[in-house]
Amino acid sequence: GLLCFSDDRNNGYINSIVDSFKKNSEAKSEDLNVDELRKRYPYINFGENGRACYDPTGGVIMADKALKCVQDLSVRFGVKIRDGDRVVSIIHDKQKVEVHTDSGRRYLAKSCIVCTGPWASQLLSKLGF
């Protein structure tokens, strides 16, 4: 589960989490006041005005470890990962994808995955997306 908490019951972030759960009738969350928090988590000091939201279905993903896992599995199945090679154009049709990079490399494949991060819109707009 995931416990989001604050020592201020009027904290906007906690209030927005609680409100979003209240809007979803299928959500299984608990809005906990400071007395409930002290009973469940006596080892944490929530102050006098604490509030929390507990989501038993929630959790945290370590993005770097998740990405590493996907990359390792992909390589095991024959994928070639090319880090740091900036894509300048992609030409595609139903049979193939041709990727051109700023280093002058040209990659040809049946399909490709391009992980652009915050630059996705710049590249995808060239492809008509």
Stockholm file with secondary structure:
# STOCKHOLM 1.0

chainA/1-129         GLLCFSDDRNNGYINSIVDSFKKNSEAKSEDLNVDELRKRYPYINFGENGRACYDPTGGVIMADKALKCVQDLSVRFGVKIRDGDRVVSIIHDKQKVEVHTDSGRRYLAKSCIVCTGPWASQLLSKLGF
#=GR chainA/1-129 SS CEEEEESBTTCHHHHHHHHHHHHCTTCCCEEEEHHHHHHHCTTSCCCSBCEEEEETTCCCCCHHHHHHHHHHHHHHTTCCCCTTCCEEEEEECSSCEEEEETTSCEEEESCCCCCCGGGHHHHHHHTTC
#=GC SS_cons         CEEEEESBTTCHHHHHHHHHHHHCTTCCCEEEEHHHHHHHCTTSCCCSBCEEEEETTCCCCCHHHHHHHHHHHHHHTTCCCCTTCCEEEEEECSSCEEEEETTSCEEEESCCCCCCGGGHHHHHHHTTC
//
